[in-house]
Amino acid sequence: MRDVYDVAIIGMGAVGTATGFLLTEFTNVRSVLFLEKESSAGQIASDRRTNSQTRHPFGGELNYTPEVMKAIKRYSDMIPSYANSKYGRGYDIVRHTKSGMVLAVGRNEKEYLGKKFHDTVKPVFPNAELMEDKEEIAKLEPYIVRGRKPDEEIGIIKLQADIVDFGELARSFEENALQHQDKKIHVKFNTKVKRIQEVSEGYDLRIRNGESFSARYLVVSAGSYTLSFAKQLGLGGDFVAFPVAGKFYTSPSVINGKVYTFQEEGVPFAATHADREWDGAVTRYGPTATPTLMFEKNRPDIKEFIDNLDPVLLDTVISKKAIRNIMIKNIAYSLPGGGRHLFWKYEARKIVPSIPYSDLKPAPEFGGVRTVGINKRTRELKLGEFTLPEVPKDGVNICANMAPSPGASGSLGIAYKNVAKITKALGLEFDDEKFTKVFGKLPVV
């Protein structure tokens, strides 16, 4: 006899586990099934070795519009609220850095930085400061100034930055969800979903080992594979997945917090930044952003690659100048032999001018793959997260979350929007008063 659940969640990264946590803690849902192909939660995109551990936006992402920055900030602020609540106690989720900043080098970047400071950053982060005095900057980050040419102009936007272990966050969500012994909450690791089929009472999930489960509502938060699952159910036909590999370099620890550099508007890839590693052992530089045939780090998937092939991928890279230039530059940084030297010369030394070439090491233990969605009709690259179906449809009880950076920062916000759809579809009750005591009042979704 098939096991039936109110809600099944595919993928136990930060978004999937956050959805399960909010469901079990703040609604009267009776049964939830978590399915994860890895051996524990938060092992792929949420693992702190695969991302920059940044709680976005801290104000350093100059490619965001004020509206986007404000929306992401409201949801990312839920993470420290959670970490400081009874649910987050006992977990090492959030740490404050000694400094956070956006660095501009040269007159043109300084002028742009000043404009973005007044138009974008200051309205959202009122405590942000614009600084040009090198001596004052050196008090925050000495190595930003040390070894720089005396006539080279620099400026920064001074900010407060947090670092987050999103893997730890995901595991805490899972463990809090499992506290509800009065409900049927099951977690199945090492369980890969092979096929999803719509049936009369909901959705049938077939597992690789022959097992099957049914759910009245389905949440897919499976990272780079979300779009593939959505297409099994007739969703996302207008989109193609654009997998991008992010790689890092490291040096001895020279940065106290986070130093971001100039980012172009409308480009969904972070410019190179330097970050203090979680344990302070090294400084991390990156990520590079290069197209990849893989949907997860070091895991070639020929079938998924072939299924995803579309002329739009090549056309987007060729026709969009900003994307094309970034791809060419980052491909050069990945070349054997010369790539490391180019990255050192044009990226690492822009942030830390005195860094010796011998100190900059490739860091294959860090980095991962993020999938950007491309609208095949408009050729638009989706900046950050989006959910399919984009417009809710009666009888379509699915939330398929595409959540590349800054997705994990907004995991609780994405989950909140998921739960709003689930409660409406299944006729559940949401305990708004209990929720507000932890997270404050959120916008109606």
SULMOSUL-V99678 format. One record per pair of residues at least 4 apart in sequence whose ideal C-beta (glycine too) atoms are under 7 Angstrom apart, sorted by the first residue. I is the first residue (numbers start at 1). GAP is how many residues later the second one is. D is the distance in Angstrom with one decimal. If there is no record, write none. Layout:
BEGIN
i: (I I)
gap: (GAP GAP)
d: (D D)
END
This chain:
BEGIN
i: (2 2 2 3 4 5 5 5 5 5 6 6 6 6 6 6 6 7 7 7 7 7 7 7 8 8 8 8 8 8 9 9 9 9 9 9 9 9 9 10 10 10 10 10 10 11 11 11 11 11 11 12 12 12 12 12 12 12 12 13 13 13 13 13 13 13 13 14 14 14 14 14 14 14 14 15 15 15 15 15 15 15 15 16 16 16 17 17 17 17 17 18 18 18 18 18 19 19 19 19 19 19 20 20 20 20 20 21 21 21 21 22 22 22 22 23 23 23 23 23 24 24 24 24 24 24 25 26 26 26 26 27 27 27 27 27 28 28 29 29 30 30 31 31 32 32 33 33 33 34 34 34 35 35 35 36 36 36 37 37 37 38 38 38 39 39 40 40 41 41 41 42 42 42 42 42 42 43 43 44 44 44 45 45 45 45 45 46 46 46 46 47 48 48 48 48 48 49 49 50 50 50 51 51 51 52 52 53 53 53 53 53 54 54 54 54 55 55 55 55 55 56 56 56 56 56 56 57 57 57 57 57 57 57 58 58 58 58 58 58 59 59 59 59 59 59 60 60 60 60 60 61 62 62 62 62 62 63 63 63 63 63 64 64 65 66 66 66 66 66 67 68 69 69 69 70 70 72 72 72 72 73 73 75 75 75 76 76 77 78 78 78 78 79 79 79 79 79 80 80 80 81 81 81 82 82 82 82 83 83 83 84 85 87 87 88 88 91 91 92 92 93 93 93 93 93 94 94 95 95 96 97 97 97 97 97 97 98 98 99 99 99 99 100 100 100 100 100 101 101 101 101 101 101 101 102 102 102 102 103 103 103 103 103 103 103 104 104 104 104 104 104 104 105 105 105 105 106 106 107 107 108 109 109 110 110 110 111 112 112 113 113 113 114 114 115 116 116 117 117 117 117 117 118 121 121 121 122 122 125 128 128 128 129 130 130 131 131 131 131 131 132 133 134 134 134 137 137 137 137 137 138 138 140 141 141 141 142 143 143 143 143 144 144 146 147 147 148 148 148 161 161 163 164 165 165 166 166 167 168 169 170 171 172 173 174 174 177 178 178 180 191 192 192 193 193 194 194 194 195 195 196 196 196 196 196 197 198 198 199 199 199 201 201 202 202 202 202 202 203 203 203 204 204 205 205 205 206 207 207 216 216 217 217 217 217 218 218 219 219 220 220 220 220 220 220 221 221 221 222 222 224 224 224 224 224 224 225 225 226 226 226 226 227 227 227 227 227 227 228 228 229 230 230 230 230 231 231 231 233 235 235 235 235 236 236 238 238 238 239 239 239 239 240 240 240 240 240 240 241 241 241 242 242 242 242 243 243 243 243 243 244 244 244 244 244 244 244 244 245 245 245 245 246 246 246 246 246 246 246 247 247 247 247 247 248 248 248 248 248 248 248 249 249 249 249 249 249 249 249 250 250 250 250 250 251 251 251 251 251 252 252 253 253 253 253 253 254 254 255 255 255 255 255 256 257 258 258 259 259 259 260 260 261 261 261 261 261 262 263 263 263 264 266 267 267 267 268 268 268 269 269 270 270 272 272 272 274 274 274 274 275 275 276 276 277 277 277 277 284 284 285 285 287 288 288 288 289 289 290 290 290 290 291 291 292 293 293 294 294 294 294 295 295 295 295 296 297 297 297 301 302 303 304 305 310 311 312 312 312 312 313 314 315 316 316 316 316 316 317 317 317 318 320 321 322 323 324 325 326 327 328 329 330 332 332 333 333 333 334 335 338 339 340 340 340 341 341 342 343 343 344 344 344 344 345 346 348 348 348 349 349 355 355 370 370 371 372 372 372 373 373 373 374 374 375 375 382 384 384 384 385 385 385 385 385 385 386 386 387 387 387 388 389 389 392 397 399 399 401 403 403 406 407 407 410 411 412 413 414 415 416 416 416 417 417 418 419 419 420 420 421 422 422 423 423 431 432 433 435 436 436)
gap: (210 211 212 210 210 26 27 28 208 210 23 24 25 26 210 211 420 16 22 25 208 210 212 415 25 27 197 205 207 210 7 10 11 23 24 25 26 210 212 25 183 210 211 212 219 5 25 209 210 211 212 4 5 22 24 29 30 158 162 4 29 31 32 33 157 208 210 4 28 32 152 155 156 394 397 4 206 386 388 392 396 399 400 4 203 205 4 24 153 156 157 4 155 393 394 397 4 200 202 396 399 400 4 12 14 153 157 4 152 155 156 4 393 394 397 4 6 9 396 399 5 8 153 156 159 161 151 404 405 408 409 392 396 401 402 403 400 401 154 399 153 154 152 153 145 153 153 180 182 140 153 154 153 156 158 5 153 155 153 154 155 5 6 151 150 151 131 149 129 130 133 4 5 124 125 128 129 4 124 6 179 252 5 6 178 323 325 120 121 124 362 120 5 117 118 119 230 316 317 247 317 318 115 317 357 221 223 110 111 112 222 225 4 107 109 204 21 24 107 109 354 5 16 20 349 350 353 4 7 12 15 16 19 349 42 101 102 103 104 200 62 65 66 69 98 100 40 42 99 198 200 202 40 54 58 200 201 200 201 202 203 204 4 5 4 4 53 54 57 58 4 4 4 51 55 4 54 4 334 337 338 4 51 335 337 338 333 334 4 4 334 335 361 4 15 85 90 333 4 14 82 4 357 358 5 6 330 356 5 10 11 4 353 85 89 5 84 77 81 73 76 71 72 75 76 79 68 70 67 68 66 64 66 159 160 161 179 158 159 41 42 157 158 59 60 61 157 158 39 40 55 56 57 58 158 11 54 55 158 41 51 53 156 157 158 248 5 6 8 9 50 51 158 4 47 49 245 4 47 4 46 4 4 153 4 43 45 4 4 150 4 42 44 4 16 4 4 5 4 5 11 13 40 4 4 7 36 4 6 34 29 30 31 29 25 27 5 6 24 25 27 23 4 4 11 20 4 7 8 17 19 4 7 18 114 115 118 4 111 112 209 211 115 207 208 206 207 4 6 205 96 97 115 5 4 113 4 242 4 4 4 4 4 4 4 4 13 8 7 9 5 16 15 16 12 14 12 13 14 11 37 7 9 33 36 37 7 5 35 4 5 15 13 15 12 13 14 15 195 11 12 15 8 10 7 8 10 6 4 5 181 210 180 205 208 209 179 180 180 199 6 9 10 178 180 181 5 180 182 4 7 17 19 71 72 145 147 4 70 4 174 175 176 4 9 12 14 146 175 76 79 171 5 6 158 170 4 5 6 165 153 154 163 165 152 164 137 138 139 134 135 136 137 68 70 72 73 134 136 67 130 132 71 129 130 132 49 51 52 126 128 25 45 46 47 48 125 126 128 45 47 122 124 40 41 42 43 121 122 124 39 40 41 87 120 36 37 38 39 115 118 119 36 37 94 99 111 112 113 114 32 33 34 111 113 31 32 104 108 109 30 107 23 27 28 29 30 29 98 4 19 20 21 28 20 19 15 17 14 15 92 11 13 10 11 12 89 90 9 4 7 8 58 56 55 56 59 104 113 115 20 57 17 135 13 14 75 9 11 77 78 8 9 4 7 4 5 6 7 79 82 62 63 80 42 45 46 37 41 37 40 41 44 26 36 77 7 12 5 6 7 75 6 9 74 76 73 70 71 72 4 4 4 4 4 66 4 4 62 64 67 4 4 4 4 7 58 63 65 6 7 10 6 4 4 4 4 4 4 4 4 4 4 4 7 10 6 9 10 5 4 4 4 4 20 22 4 16 4 4 5 4 5 13 16 4 4 4 7 12 4 6 4 5 34 35 33 9 10 32 9 13 29 5 7 4 5 4 20 22 23 16 17 18 22 25 29 4 16 12 13 14 12 4 7 29 28 19 22 13 4 11 4 4 7 4 4 4 4 4 4 4 26 29 4 28 4 4 11 4 25 4 4 6 5 7 4 4 4 4 4 5)
d: (5.9 6.8 5.3 5.0 4.6 4.4 6.3 4.3 6.7 4.7 5.2 5.6 4.8 6.6 5.4 6.6 6.2 6.2 6.3 5.0 5.9 4.7 6.4 6.2 4.5 6.6 6.1 6.2 3.5 5.5 4.9 6.0 5.3 6.8 6.9 5.2 6.9 4.5 6.8 5.1 5.5 4.9 6.9 5.2 6.6 4.2 6.7 6.7 4.1 3.9 6.4 5.1 5.2 5.6 3.9 4.1 6.9 6.3 6.4 7.0 6.0 6.3 5.5 4.3 5.8 6.2 6.3 5.9 6.7 4.6 4.8 5.5 4.8 4.3 3.8 6.5 4.3 5.2 5.1 6.3 4.8 5.2 6.3 6.7 6.6 3.7 6.2 5.5 4.5 3.6 4.9 6.4 5.2 4.4 5.1 3.7 6.3 5.4 6.9 4.1 4.7 6.5 6.2 5.5 5.8 6.6 4.7 5.8 4.0 5.3 4.9 5.4 5.1 6.4 4.8 5.4 4.9 5.8 5.7 6.7 6.5 6.0 4.4 4.8 6.2 6.0 6.6 5.9 4.9 6.0 4.9 6.6 5.8 4.7 6.3 5.3 5.6 5.1 7.0 5.7 5.9 6.4 6.5 3.7 7.0 5.2 5.2 6.0 6.5 6.9 4.5 6.8 5.4 5.1 5.9 6.4 5.2 6.6 6.9 6.4 4.2 4.2 6.7 6.7 5.3 5.8 6.9 6.3 4.4 4.9 4.7 4.0 6.1 6.4 3.3 3.3 5.6 5.5 6.9 6.9 5.6 6.1 5.9 6.8 5.0 6.0 6.9 4.1 4.9 4.9 5.7 4.6 5.1 4.8 6.5 5.7 5.9 6.1 5.2 6.8 6.3 3.1 6.6 6.8 6.8 6.9 5.4 4.3 5.8 6.7 6.8 6.1 6.6 7.0 6.7 6.4 5.4 6.0 4.2 4.9 5.3 6.3 6.0 6.0 7.0 3.4 4.1 5.0 5.9 4.9 5.2 5.7 7.0 6.8 5.3 5.4 6.9 4.4 6.9 7.0 4.8 7.0 4.4 5.5 6.5 4.3 6.7 4.6 6.3 6.7 3.5 6.2 6.4 4.9 6.9 6.6 4.7 4.1 5.8 5.1 6.7 5.6 4.5 4.3 6.8 6.1 7.0 4.9 5.8 6.2 6.4 6.2 6.1 6.5 5.0 6.7 5.2 5.8 5.9 6.6 5.6 6.1 5.9 4.1 6.3 2.5 4.2 5.7 6.5 6.0 4.0 6.3 5.1 6.2 6.4 6.2 6.9 6.5 6.0 5.5 7.0 6.4 6.1 5.2 5.8 5.0 6.5 6.9 3.8 4.4 4.7 6.3 5.1 7.0 5.1 5.7 6.2 5.6 4.4 6.4 5.9 6.3 6.0 5.4 5.2 6.6 5.4 5.5 6.9 5.1 5.9 4.8 6.0 6.6 3.3 6.0 6.1 4.0 5.2 4.4 5.7 4.9 3.8 4.2 5.6 2.8 5.0 4.8 6.8 6.9 4.3 6.2 5.5 6.1 5.6 6.6 6.3 4.4 4.8 6.5 6.6 5.5 5.4 6.9 5.4 6.4 3.7 4.7 6.9 3.9 6.5 4.7 6.3 5.6 6.8 5.5 5.7 6.8 6.1 6.4 5.6 6.5 6.0 5.2 6.5 5.8 4.4 6.7 6.2 6.9 6.1 5.4 6.4 6.7 6.4 5.8 4.8 6.1 5.0 5.8 6.9 4.8 5.3 5.8 5.6 5.1 5.7 6.6 5.6 6.3 5.6 6.6 5.4 4.2 6.9 5.9 5.6 5.9 6.7 5.2 5.5 4.6 6.6 6.1 5.0 6.7 6.7 5.9 5.8 6.9 5.7 5.1 4.1 6.8 6.3 5.9 6.3 5.6 4.3 6.7 4.8 6.6 6.5 6.7 5.1 4.1 3.0 5.3 7.0 4.5 5.3 4.3 6.4 6.5 6.6 6.6 6.4 4.3 6.6 6.4 6.7 6.6 6.3 6.2 6.4 6.5 6.5 5.7 5.7 6.8 5.7 5.7 6.8 4.7 5.5 6.2 5.1 6.3 4.8 4.4 6.8 5.9 5.7 6.0 5.0 6.0 4.6 5.9 6.1 6.7 4.8 6.8 6.5 6.7 5.8 5.3 4.2 6.9 6.5 6.8 5.4 4.6 6.1 5.4 6.4 4.9 7.0 5.1 4.2 6.6 6.5 6.1 4.4 5.3 6.0 5.9 6.6 5.0 4.9 5.9 5.2 4.8 6.4 7.0 4.3 6.8 6.6 4.5 6.8 4.8 5.9 6.6 5.8 3.9 6.2 5.9 4.0 6.1 6.3 6.2 5.3 6.2 5.3 6.4 5.2 6.0 4.9 6.7 6.4 6.2 6.8 6.6 4.1 4.1 4.8 4.0 6.7 5.3 6.6 6.2 4.5 5.5 6.8 6.2 4.9 7.0 5.8 5.5 5.8 4.8 6.5 6.0 6.6 6.3 4.4 5.2 6.2 5.1 5.7 5.2 4.7 6.7 6.1 6.5 4.5 5.2 5.1 6.6 5.4 5.3 4.9 6.6 5.1 6.8 6.3 6.6 6.9 5.5 6.2 5.3 4.0 7.0 5.3 6.5 3.2 6.4 6.1 5.0 6.1 6.5 6.1 6.1 4.7 6.6 4.5 5.1 6.4 3.7 5.7 4.7 4.2 5.1 4.6 6.2 6.2 6.7 5.2 6.3 5.9 5.8 4.3 6.6 5.4 5.5 4.4 6.6 5.2 5.8 4.5 5.4 6.6 6.0 6.8 5.8 6.4 5.7 5.4 5.2 5.7 5.9 4.8 6.8 5.2 4.5 6.1 5.7 6.4 5.2 6.0 4.5 5.4 7.0 4.3 4.8 5.8 6.1 6.6 6.7 6.0 6.9 6.6 4.4 5.5 7.0 5.4 6.7 6.4 5.2 5.3 4.7 4.0 6.0 6.6 6.7 6.3 6.2 4.3 5.6 5.3 4.7 6.7 7.0 4.8 6.0 6.3 5.6 4.9 6.9 5.5 6.8 6.3 6.7 5.1 6.0 4.4 4.9 6.1 6.3 5.0 6.9 4.8 5.3 5.3 7.0 6.3 6.0 6.5 5.3 5.9 5.5 6.8 5.9 5.4 5.4 6.2 6.8 5.6 6.7 4.8 5.5 6.1 6.2 6.2 6.1 7.0 6.7 5.7 5.9 5.8 4.8 6.8 6.9 6.1 5.6 5.8 6.5 5.6 5.7 7.0 5.8 5.7 5.6 6.1 6.2 6.2 6.5 6.2 6.4 6.2 6.1 6.1 6.6 6.7 6.6 6.3 5.5 4.8 5.6 4.4 5.1 3.9 6.0 6.3 6.3 6.7 6.4 6.2 6.9 6.0 5.0 6.2 4.9 6.3 5.2 4.9 6.1 6.8 6.2 5.5 5.5 5.4 6.1 5.6 6.2 4.0 6.0 6.1 5.5 6.4 5.9 4.1 6.4 5.2 6.9 5.6 6.8 4.5 5.1 6.9 5.8 6.7 6.5 6.2 4.1 4.6 6.4 5.8 6.8 5.4 5.6 6.4 5.3 4.2 5.5 5.8 6.2 5.0 4.5 5.9 5.9 2.7 6.2 6.2 6.8 6.9 5.5 6.1 6.2 6.8 6.5 6.2 6.6 6.1 6.9 6.9 4.8 6.2 6.1 6.9 6.6 4.7 6.1 5.9 6.8 4.2 5.0 6.1 6.0 6.9 6.0 6.2 5.5)
END
